[in-house]
Amino acid sequence: MFHQHFLSAPGTDLGPLDSGERVLWQGRCAVAEYAFDEASSLPRWTLPEGTEVLVTDRRVRYTYADDSTVSNGELFWLWPQHLRVQPGNREVGRNATVTQIQLVCNGPGGSFPALVFAGGTLTSVGDADRLANVLRQAIARFRVENATEIGVPAPQARMLSRLVIGPEFNNFQGGPGQTVTLLGAVQVPAPEETAYEPDPAPVSAMPVSGTPVSAAPVSAAPISAAPVSGTPVSAAPVSGYPVSGSPVSGYPVSGSPVSGYPVSDSPAPVSAMPVSGDRASFDRPGRSVDAVRAEQARRAEQDSRYAEPDLASRAASLAARVASLVSASEDPDNPATRSNNLSAYLNADADPGAPR
């Protein structure tokens, strides 16, 4: 959200002028704050043409009061960095613009908030030029007279003294306008942020289900065992067997029986028994038989990993083929003996005439 640098908080009373403060100009005009660092920015706030404006040798003050509220603010001469008179154009109707006096300041974070005066007593460009001359001389004289306190170096103080006696603003309707740079400007302080007030009742101190937090031991009741809706976990049956009617949050898990069976009869330790209702964690008929079957299946799985059935079948097939060849070689009248005689293959070098 954007900051408002030059408008006081609602209900703030600026009080009377300081001792020795002199009034240089007084009138009525519209007042607004713009962000000159944003292109085509809209005004952050506006006050109508009936706003009372008071220019002194130290600051400019403005106050607008209606039937219900009072809006006011001020701009000290420490802050303006540029002073510009922007004449209105010569158009009429919706395209017409009014003459403005712009006091541009150097804000925090590279921002350039500006205080703009227009309308009201400033009916013509000449009226705006006269007020701009008063503002320029007041700002320059204030910084020259307080150069030591502000920290303005001597070269800048000499240039500021020239603005006191320098040429005045002289603009015309539809003209380009004039801008004067004011040396020795101090950065506008950022508005004070509203301090954050924490909730007096932190969320961690409030129970979730309406039961005090101290009723459930931290080590015995995990987060998943605490129902958010307020219904105890034990109200839901587990594996078809009703659990004890006492809610889990009322007793520690390590000391409460599960499904009516004592803790010592359970083969698994209490710390390993989940509250969510796992079937393997409760005793039931036929559980030992299932354990034996599971052990047999595990051993069969291990045997299948180390056995080589494919190699055994290939060896048996090769043995059957060798036996067939040997039996065929015993019949010399068999025509297939010539092609299936193992001795012919084994003694091929000794008998060149043997078939290959």
C-alpha positions in Angstrom: 0.0 0.0 0.0 1.3 3.5 -0.8 2.3 5.9 1.9 0.8 9.3 2.6 3.7 11.7 3.5 2.0 15.1 3.8 -1.4 14.4 5.4 -1.8 14.1 9.1 -3.7 11.2 10.8 -7.4 11.8 11.2 -8.2 13.9 14.2 -4.7 15.3 14.5 -4.5 19.0 15.7 -1.4 20.7 14.3 -1.8 23.4 17.0 -0.7 27.1 16.8 2.3 28.3 14.9 5.7 28.3 16.5 7.1 31.2 18.3 8.5 33.7 15.9 7.0 32.0 12.8 5.9 34.6 10.2 3.0 34.2 7.8 4.0 35.0 4.1 0.8 34.0 2.2 -2.7 32.9 3.0 -5.5 31.7 0.7 -7.7 28.9 -0.4 -7.0 26.2 -3.1 -7.2 22.5 -3.8 -4.4 20.4 -2.3 -3.3 16.9 -3.4 -0.4 14.5 -3.1 1.0 12.7 -6.2 3.7 10.1 -6.7 6.0 11.6 -9.4 8.0 8.4 -9.6 5.0 6.6 -11.1 3.9 7.3 -14.6 0.3 8.7 -14.9 -0.2 8.3 -11.2 -3.5 9.1 -9.5 -3.6 11.3 -6.5 -3.0 9.6 -3.2 -5.4 12.0 -1.5 -7.1 15.3 -2.4 -8.6 18.2 -0.5 -11.2 20.5 -2.2 -10.7 24.1 -3.3 -12.0 25.4 0.0 -8.9 24.2 1.8 -7.2 26.8 3.9 -3.5 27.2 3.0 -1.0 29.0 5.1 2.6 29.7 3.9 5.1 30.7 6.6 8.9 31.1 6.7 9.2 27.5 8.0 6.5 25.4 6.3 3.2 25.3 4.5 0.1 24.2 6.4 -3.3 23.3 5.0 -6.6 22.5 6.8 -10.0 21.5 5.5 -13.0 21.0 7.8 -16.4 19.7 6.9 -19.4 18.7 9.0 -17.9 15.5 10.3 -14.1 15.5 9.9 -11.0 17.8 9.8 -8.2 17.0 7.4 -4.9 18.8 7.7 -1.2 18.5 7.0 2.1 20.3 6.5 5.3 20.4 4.5 8.5 21.7 6.1 11.1 23.6 4.0 13.6 20.9 4.8 12.1 18.5 2.2 11.2 20.2 -1.2 13.8 19.3 -3.8 12.1 20.8 -6.9 9.6 23.7 -7.3 7.7 23.8 -10.6 4.9 25.9 -12.0 2.9 24.0 -14.6 0.5 26.3 -16.5 -2.8 25.0 -17.7 -3.5 24.5 -21.4 -5.8 26.5 -23.7 -8.3 23.8 -24.1 -11.9 24.0 -22.8 -14.3 21.3 -21.6 -13.0 17.9 -20.6 -9.6 18.4 -22.1 -8.8 21.5 -20.1 -6.1 21.5 -17.4 -5.6 23.9 -14.6 -2.4 25.6 -13.5 -0.5 23.8 -10.8 2.3 24.5 -8.3 4.3 21.3 -7.6 6.6 20.8 -4.6 8.5 17.6 -5.4 10.4 15.9 -2.6 13.0 13.1 -2.3 11.3 10.2 -0.6 12.5 6.9 0.8 13.1 4.0 -1.5 13.7 6.1 -4.6 10.2 7.6 -4.4 9.3 11.2 -5.3 6.1 12.4 -3.4 4.9 15.8 -4.5 2.5 18.3 -2.9 0.3 20.0 -5.5 -1.7 23.3 -5.2 -4.3 24.3 -7.8 -7.6 26.1 -8.3 -9.3 28.3 -5.7 -7.4 31.5 -5.2 -5.0 30.5 -8.0 -7.4 31.6 -10.7 -4.8 32.5 -13.3 -1.2 31.7 -14.2 -0.1 35.0 -12.7 -1.5 34.1 -9.3 0.4 30.8 -9.4 3.6 32.6 -10.3 3.3 35.0 -7.4 2.7 32.1 -4.9 5.6 30.2 -6.4 7.9 33.2 -6.0 7.0 33.3 -2.3 7.7 29.6 -1.9 11.0 29.7 -3.6 12.3 32.7 -1.5 11.0 31.2 1.7 12.7 27.8 1.1 16.0 29.3 -0.1 16.2 31.8 2.8 15.4 29.1 5.4 18.2 26.9 4.2 20.7 29.6 4.0 19.9 30.9 7.5 20.0 27.3 8.9 22.8 25.9 6.7 24.9 24.8 9.7 22.0 23.0 11.4 20.8 21.4 8.2 24.3 20.5 6.9 24.2 22.5 3.7 27.8 23.0 2.4 29.1 26.6 1.6 28.9 26.2 -2.2 25.3 25.2 -2.1 24.5 27.9 0.4 25.9 30.5 -2.0 23.8 29.1 -4.9 20.7 29.1 -2.7 21.3 32.8 -1.8 21.0 33.6 -5.5 17.4 32.1 -5.6 16.4 34.7 -3.0 17.1 37.6 -5.4 16.9 35.6 -8.6 14.5 36.1 -11.5 10.9 35.5 -10.6 8.6 33.0 -12.3 7.0 34.3 -15.4 4.7 31.8 -17.2 1.7 32.1 -19.6 -1.3 30.0 -20.3 -0.4 26.9 -22.4 3.4 27.5 -21.8 6.0 24.8 -21.0 6.3 25.9 -17.4 9.4 26.5 -15.2 11.3 24.4 -12.7 13.7 25.4 -10.0 16.0 22.9 -8.2 16.4 23.6 -4.5 19.8 22.4 -3.1 20.3 21.0 0.4 17.0 19.1 0.5 16.5 16.5 3.2 14.9 13.1 2.4 11.3 12.8 3.5 11.0 10.4 6.4 8.9 7.3 5.9 5.6 7.3 7.7 5.6 5.4 10.9 4.1 1.9 10.5 1.4 0.7 12.8 2.9 -1.6 15.4 1.6 -5.2 15.2 -0.2 -6.3 18.3 -0.2 -10.1 18.7 -3.4 -11.9 19.7 -3.6 -12.2 23.5 -4.7 -15.8 23.2 -2.2 -17.7 21.0 -3.4 -20.5 18.9 -1.1 -23.0 20.4 -2.7 -22.6 23.8 -6.2 -23.4 22.5 -7.2 -27.1 22.3 -8.3 -28.4 18.9 -11.2 -30.7 20.0 -12.3 -28.9 23.1 -10.2 -31.1 25.5 -7.3 -29.4 27.4 -3.9 -30.2 25.8 -2.5 -31.5 29.1 -5.0 -34.4 29.0 -3.1 -36.2 26.2 0.5 -37.2 26.9 2.8 -36.0 24.2 4.8 -39.3 24.0 1.7 -41.5 24.0 -0.7 -39.7 21.7 0.7 -39.0 18.3 -0.8 -36.2 16.1 -2.6 -38.6 13.9 -4.4 -40.2 16.8 -6.0 -36.9 17.9 -9.3 -36.4 15.9 -10.0 -32.9 14.7 -13.7 -33.3 14.6 -13.9 -34.2 18.3 -14.9 -37.9 17.7 -12.6 -40.4 19.6 -10.7 -42.9 17.6 -12.0 -45.8 19.6 -15.6 -45.2 18.3 -14.7 -46.9 15.0 -14.4 -50.7 15.0 -11.1 -52.2 14.0 -11.1 -55.5 12.0 -14.6 -56.3 12.9 -13.8 -56.3 16.7 -15.0 -53.4 18.8 -12.2 -51.5 20.6 -12.5 -50.4 24.2 -15.1 -47.8 24.7 -12.6 -45.4 26.3 -11.3 -42.7 23.9 -7.6 -43.0 23.1 -7.0 -39.4 24.3 -8.1 -40.3 27.8 -5.5 -43.0 28.4 -1.9 -43.5 27.4 -1.4 -46.0 24.6 1.2 -48.0 26.5 -1.3 -48.8 29.3 -4.7 -49.2 27.6 -5.8 -52.7 26.3 -6.6 -53.1 22.7 -9.7 -55.0 21.5 -10.2 -56.4 25.0 -7.0 -58.5 24.9 -4.2 -58.0 27.5 -1.1 -56.3 26.3 1.2 -59.2 27.5 -0.6 -61.8 25.2 0.2 -59.8 22.0 3.2 -61.1 20.1 4.2 -57.6 19.1 5.4 -54.9 21.5 2.9 -52.2 22.4 5.1 -49.5 20.9 4.9 -51.2 17.5 1.1 -51.5 17.5 -0.4 -48.7 15.4 -3.6 -47.0 16.6 -5.0 -46.7 13.1 -6.2 -50.4 13.1 -3.8 -52.6 11.2 -5.1 -56.3 10.9 -1.6 -57.8 11.5 -1.4 -56.2 14.9 -4.3 -58.1 16.5 -4.7 -61.8 17.5 -7.2 -63.8 15.4 -7.9 -67.5 14.6 -5.6 -69.1 12.0 -2.8 -66.6 12.4 -0.2 -69.3 13.1 -1.1 -71.2 10.0 -0.7 -68.1 7.9 2.7 -67.6 9.4 3.8 -71.1 8.4 2.5 -70.5 4.8 4.3 -67.2 4.7 7.6 -68.9 5.7 7.1 -71.6 3.0 6.5 -69.0 0.4 9.6 -67.0 1.5 11.8 -70.1 1.2 10.3 -71.0 -2.2 11.1 -67.5 -3.4 14.7 -67.8 -2.2 15.1 -71.2 -3.9 13.7 -69.8 -7.2 16.3 -67.1 -7.1 19.3 -69.5 -6.9 18.0 -72.3 -9.1 18.7 -72.5 -12.8 15.9 -74.5 -14.5 16.7 -73.3 -17.9 20.3 -74.7 -17.8 19.0 -78.0 -16.3 16.5 -78.5 -19.1 19.1 -77.8 -21.8 21.5 -80.4 -20.3 18.7 -83.0 -20.2 17.8 -82.3 -23.8 21.5 -82.6 -24.9 21.8 -86.0 -23.0 18.7 -87.3 -24.8 20.1 -86.4 -28.2 23.5 -88.1 -27.4 21.7 -91.3 -26.3 19.7 -91.3 -29.5 22.8 -90.9 -31.6 24.6 -93.7 -29.8 21.7 -96.1 -30.2 21.4 -95.4 -33.9 25.1 -96.0 -34.4 24.8 -99.7 -33.3 22.8 -100.6 -36.4 25.2 -100.5 -39.5 22.4 -101.2 -42.0 20.5 -98.1 -41.0 21.0 -95.3 -43.6 20.8 -92.7 -40.9 23.9 -94.2 -39.2 26.2 -92.5 -41.6 25.0 -89.1 -40.8 24.5 -89.8 -37.0 27.7 -91.8 -36.3 29.6 -89.9 -33.6 32.8 -91.8 -34.3 32.7 -90.4 -37.9 32.7 -86.9 -36.4 35.2 -87.6 -33.7 37.7 -89.5 -36.1 37.2 -87.4 -39.2 41.0 -86.8 -39.5 41.9 -90.5 -39.4 39.4 -91.6 -42.0 39.3 -89.0 -44.9 36.6 -91.0 -46.7 34.1 -90.7 -43.9 31.1 -88.5 -44.5 31.2 -85.1 -43.1 
